[in-house]
Amino acid sequence: MTEHGTSTASASPAEAEDPPRSLWRDRDFMVFWTGEALSLYGTQITHLALPLTAVLVFEVGAGELGMLRFAQLVPFLGLALLFGVWVDRRRKRPVMLGANLVRMVLIGMVPVLYELDLLTLPALYALALGIGIATVLFDVSWMSYVPVLVKDRRSLLEANTKLNATYSSADIAGPGLAGTLVSAFSAPFAMTANAFSYALSVVSLLLIRTPEPAPEVPEEKRRLRAELAEGLRWVFGNRWLRAMGLVGCACNFLLTMVQSLFLLYAVRDQELSAAAVGFVMGAAAVGGLLGALVSGAVVRRLSVGTAYRLSVSIIFLGPLLIPAAGGPRWLLVGLFVASFFIEYMGASVSNVLIVSLRQTITPQHLMGRMTAAMRMLLYGGGALGGPVGGLLAALAGLHGALWIAGLLSIAMLVPIFLSPVGRLREMPTGPEDASLSAR
């Protein structure tokens, strides 16, 4: 569930009567959206090229590959909450600029070190860790920055639908492009495209004109511990946020485990090429784009709760298809595509709902800490999924570990249908509605 104001007041009478202005006519949102699209396309290349560098250059096993994924995601466990407090105290755009500059440099170092014959597996782990730290800082900031650009909270659903469609289109094009680049130029050099995309994202952030107000300075000096506690109380004291966070943690744990195991299973046990793996992930990502395109219609036709239950349930049905796949090569690849297709489609619809709900009910002064706590849960679960998958593979083999992950995913249907989010009939109107769920 891969995981996106300024005013916290309710809409004015004029806003209540007039429909929100289309974001297609909002210059700064369009500039931001374009920059995010470019960086996301590059990021998808790194998502495949970085682990393939470990597999093809260093011939790592399941445990080492799981630790590489752990290095990328563990900063969300250790730093997300601290960064959330820090981001709530300052303007977000300068933080985002700095984070993307750091990611550009670190990712660009991979092909440079490889060309100089200085790239080692420990160096790859260190670069993955640094990229992960910068990613935490960017993610905590940009999710809090969207409500600054989209001042009318009624437009947040439209904004998140557009952004999610971009993620999905990047999921479609990125893996296929990555597989082609890896086959043509080697895995390390494929990451050059991602470094360039982050440079373009930096330029887009510099072009935004909307002034970002400085956060209010509290009358009394706030202690770090008190601010951390306030953010955690907000998330875990609200039954909607608490339920979404815990289910999301389990979702990312299982899906990261499956994706880490799948890469080795496809390349070594099923002897698929890097280009074939890229095709599987790219073709499957059409499901994400489809989910993003229909998410608005799904919310209009179904209640928010029904749409949540349906979309999240679909995510957990996909992993079981991977170990069950067999037969001729075309059928094997087709079932691999189908597995990730339904995962991406469910995740795309649920992400639009979940992020919009989180941004709508959270006051702006808590937005960074709410986002940080959620990212800690979501990516913390993902960070643990890689090493646990490696341990299961050592005990039960790649195929056996994939069966265990698939069966655990099916068991997640129970908490999904018990979730209080599933009882929501319509989207809340603002932070004032959050009190309805703070029990």
TIGURO-764496 format. One record per residue (C-alpha): residue in one letter; x, y, z. Coordinates in steps of 0.1 Angstrom, whole numbers, padded with zeros to 4 digits, always signed. Layout:
AXYZ...
This chain:
M+0000+0000+0000T+0023+0020-0013E+0021+0047+0001H+0005+0112-0007G-0031+0225+0040T-0031+0250+0042S-0062+0260+0061T-0078+0236+0085A-0111+0256+0086S-0143+0242+0071A-0152+0255+0036S-0167+0290+0033P-0203+0293+0021A-0190+0303-0013E-0168+0272-0015A-0196+0251-0003E-0218+0262-0032D-0192+0264-0059P-0174+0233-0072P-0137+0232-0065R-0115+0246-0093S-0100+0219-0116L-0063+0213-0108W-0057+0212-0146R-0058+0250-0144D-0035+0252-0113R-0001+0261-0127D+0019+0253-0096F+0003+0220-0090M+0009+0210-0126V+0046+0220-0123F+0049+0199-0091W+0031+0170-0107T+0054+0171-0137G+0085+0171-0116E+0072+0142-0095A+0064+0123-0126L+0099+0126-0139S+0115+0115-0106L+0091+0086-0103Y+0099+0073-0137G+0136+0073-0128T+0129+0058-0093Q+0112+0028-0110I+0145+0021-0129T+0164+0021-0096H+0139-0002-0079L+0148-0029-0104A+0184-0019-0113L+0197-0017-0077P+0187-0052-0066L+0198-0065-0101T+0232-0049-0095A+0235-0070-0063V+0222-0102-0081L+0241-0099-0114V+0274-0082-0102F+0278-0097-0068E+0257-0129-0072V+0240-0124-0038G+0216-0148-0022A+0181-0143-0007G+0195-0132+0027E+0219-0106+0012L+0192-0093-0012G+0168-0090+0017M+0194-0070+0037L+0198-0046+0007R+0160-0039+0008F+0163-0036+0046A+0190-0009+0042Q+0167+0011+0019L+0137+0010+0042V+0151+0008+0077P+0155+0046+0079F+0117+0048+0080L+0118+0029+0113G+0145+0050+0129L+0142+0084+0115A+0106+0090+0102L+0092+0104+0135L+0122+0126+0142F+0120+0140+0106G+0083+0145+0110V+0088+0168+0140W+0115+0187+0122V+0094+0191+0090D+0064+0204+0110R+0087+0232+0122R+0098+0246+0088R+0088+0251+0052K+0087+0219+0032R+0099+0229-0003P+0136+0236+0007V+0137+0203+0025M+0124+0185-0006L+0150+0203-0027G+0178+0191-0004A+0166+0156-0003N+0164+0152-0040L+0198+0167-0045V+0212+0141-0021R+0194+0113-0039M+0207+0125-0072V+0243+0124-0060L+0241+0090-0042I+0224+0073-0071G+0248+0088-0096M+0277+0073-0075V+0267+0038-0084P+0277+0038-0121V+0308+0060-0113L+0321+0036-0086Y+0313+0006-0109E+0333+0022-0138L+0362+0028-0115D+0361-0008-0102L+0355+0006-0067L+0319-0007-0062T+0316-0033-0035L+0287-0049-0018P+0292-0030+0015A+0294+0002-0006L+0261-0007-0023Y+0245-0012+0011A+0258+0021+0023L+0245+0039-0008A+0211+0022-0004L+0210+0034+0033G+0218+0070+0023I+0192+0069-0005G+0167+0056+0021I+0174+0084+0046A+0169+0111+0019T+0137+0093+0007V+0123+0094+0043L+0129+0132+0044F+0114+0138+0010D+0083+0116+0016V+0075+0132+0050S+0078+0166+0034W+0060+0162+0001M+0029+0146+0016S+0026+0176+0039Y+0033+0200+0010V+0004+0189-0012P-0022+0206+0010V-0001+0238+0007L-0005+0237-0031V-0041+0224-0030K-0057+0248-0006D-0093+0236-0011R-0094+0202+0007R-0122+0191-0016S-0096+0190-0043L-0073+0166-0024L-0091+0135-0039E-0084+0149-0074A-0048+0157-0066N-0041+0122-0052T-0059+0106-0081K-0037+0125-0105L-0005+0117-0085N-0015+0080-0082A-0021+0077-0119T+0014+0090-0124Y+0028+0064-0100S+0010+0037-0119S+0021+0049-0153A+0057+0050-0139D+0052+0014-0126I+0042+0004-0161A+0070+0021-0180G+0098+0020-0154P+0105-0018-0150G+0104-0024-0188L+0127+0005-0194A+0149-0007-0165G+0151-0042-0179T+0160-0029-0213L+0187-0006-0199V+0201-0033-0177S+0203-0057-0206A+0219-0030-0229F+0243-0012-0205S+0245-0032-0172A+0225-0027-0140P+0248+0000-0124F+0247+0022-0155A+0209+0019-0158M+0207+0040-0126T+0222+0071-0144A+0187+0078-0157N+0173+0081-0122A+0200+0105-0112F+0191+0127-0142S+0154+0125-0133Y+0161+0138-0098A+0179+0168-0113L+0148+0176-0134S+0126+0173-0102V+0148+0198-0085V+0143+0223-0113S+0105+0218-0111L+0105+0226-0074L+0124+0258-0081L+0098+0269-0106I+0069+0268-0081R+0056+0303-0073T+0030+0296-0046P+0043+0311-0013E+0047+0286+0015P+0038+0302+0049A+0063+0296+0077P+0048+0273+0104E+0036+0292+0134V+0061+0295+0162P+0047+0282+0195E+0045+0306+0224E+0064+0282+0246K+0094+0262+0235R+0084+0227+0226R+0104+0197+0236L+0111+0170+0211R+0096+0143+0233A+0064+0162+0237E+0060+0168+0199L+0067+0132+0192A+0041+0121+0217E+0016+0145+0202G+0020+0131+0167L+0018+0095+0180R-0013+0102+0200W-0030+0117+0170V-0023+0086+0148F-0028+0059+0174G-0057+0077+0191N-0077+0080+0160R-0094+0047+0151W-0094+0054+0113L-0057+0063+0112R-0047+0035+0136A-0065+0008+0115M-0051+0021+0082G-0016+0022+0096L-0016-0013+0111V-0032-0029+0079G-0007-0010+0058C+0022-0022+0079A+0012-0058+0073C+0006-0052+0037N+0040-0037+0030F+0057-0065+0051L+0041-0092+0030L+0045-0075-0004T+0081-0066+0002M+0088-0102+0012V+0071-0114-0020Q+0088-0090-0043S+0123-0098-0028L+0117-0135-0031F+0101-0132-0066L+0132-0115-0081L+0155-0144-0071Y+0128-0170-0079A+0122-0156-0114V+0159-0152-0123R+0173-0183-0107D+0146-0210-0104Q+0126-0200-0135E+0156-0186-0155L+0139-0154-0166S+0161-0126-0181A+0163-0091-0167A+0142-0079-0196A+0116-0106-0189V+0114-0096-0152G+0110-0060-0163F+0082-0070-0187V+0064-0088-0159M+0065-0058-0136G+0057-0033-0163A+0028-0053-0177A+0014-0059-0142A+0016-0022-0134V-0012-0016-0160G-0034-0027-0131G-0021+0003-0111L-0029+0027-0138L-0064+0012-0143G-0070+0015-0105A-0060+0051-0105L-0082+0059-0135V-0113+0042-0119S-0107+0053-0083G-0129+0084-0086A-0158+0064-0101V-0154+0037-0074V-0157+0062-0046R-0187+0078-0063R-0205+0045-0069L-0196+0028-0036S-0193+0041+0000V-0158+0050+0011G-0158+0019+0034T-0169-0005+0008A-0143+0008-0017Y-0116+0005+0010R-0125-0031+0019L-0127-0042-0018S-0095-0025-0029V-0074-0036+0000S-0087-0072-0001I-0076-0074-0038I-0041-0066-0028F-0038-0096-0005L-0051-0121-0031G-0022-0115-0056P+0007-0131-0037L-0008-0166-0038L-0006-0167-0076I+0032-0167-0077P+0039-0200-0060A+0009-0215-0078A+0022-0205-0112G+0035-0233-0135G+0031-0250-0168P+0044-0236-0202R+0065-0204-0201W+0037-0182-0214L+0013-0194-0187L+0040-0190-0160V+0047-0154-0171G+0010-0147-0174L+0003-0158-0139F+0032-0137-0126V+0017-0107-0144A-0018-0114-0131S-0004-0116-0095F+0012-0082-0095F-0016-0068-0118I-0043-0073-0091E-0019-0061-0063Y-0012-0029-0081M-0048-0023-0091G-0060-0027-0055A-0031-0006-0041S-0038+0022-0065V-0075+0026-0056S-0068+0022-0018N-0039+0046-0019V-0061+0074-0033L-0087+0068-0006I-0063+0064+0023V-0040+0093+0015S-0070+0116+0009L-0087+0105+0041R-0054+0111+0061Q-0049+0146+0046T-0085+0156+0051I-0089+0148+0088T-0054+0159+0099P-0047+0195+0110Q-0019+0212+0091H+0003+0216+0122L+0003+0178+0126M+0006+0168+0090G+0043+0161+0090R+0041+0140+0122M+0011+0121+0110T+0028+0114+0077A+0060+0103+0095A+0041+0080+0118M+0023+0064+0089R+0055+0061+0069M+0072+0045+0099L+0045+0019+0101L+0043+0013+0063Y+0079+0012+0054G+0089-0003+0087G+0068-0033+0078G+0085-0033+0044A+0119-0031+0059L+0113-0062+0079G+0097-0081+0050G+0130-0085+0031P+0151-0101+0059V+0122-0123+0071G+0117-0134+0035G+0154-0143+0033L+0152-0163+0065L+0121-0182+0052A+0139-0189+0019A+0168-0204+0039L+0144-0226+0059A+0119-0236+0032G+0134-0227-0001L+0123-0199-0024H+0092-0217-0036G+0082-0227+0000A+0087-0192+0013L+0065-0178-0014W+0037-0202-0004I+0040-0191+0032A+0038-0155+0022G+0007-0162+0000L-0011-0179+0028L-0003-0152+0053S-0017-0127+0028I-0050-0145+0026A-0053-0144+0064M-0052-0106+0063L-0087-0105+0049V-0100-0109+0084P-0087-0077+0099I-0096-0058+0067F-0133-0067+0071L-0132-0058+0108S-0116-0024+0101P-0136+0007+0112V-0126+0024+0079G-0149-0002+0062R-0179+0014+0079L-0173+0049+0065R-0201+0059+0042E-0186+0091+0028M-0153+0111+0029P-0151+0135+0060T-0151+0172+0052G-0121+0183+0073P-0101+0179+0105E-0132+0188+0126D-0146+0154+0116A-0116+0136+0131S-0132+0138+0166L-0158+0114+0154S-0132+0087+0152A-0110+0096+0182R-0123+0068+0203
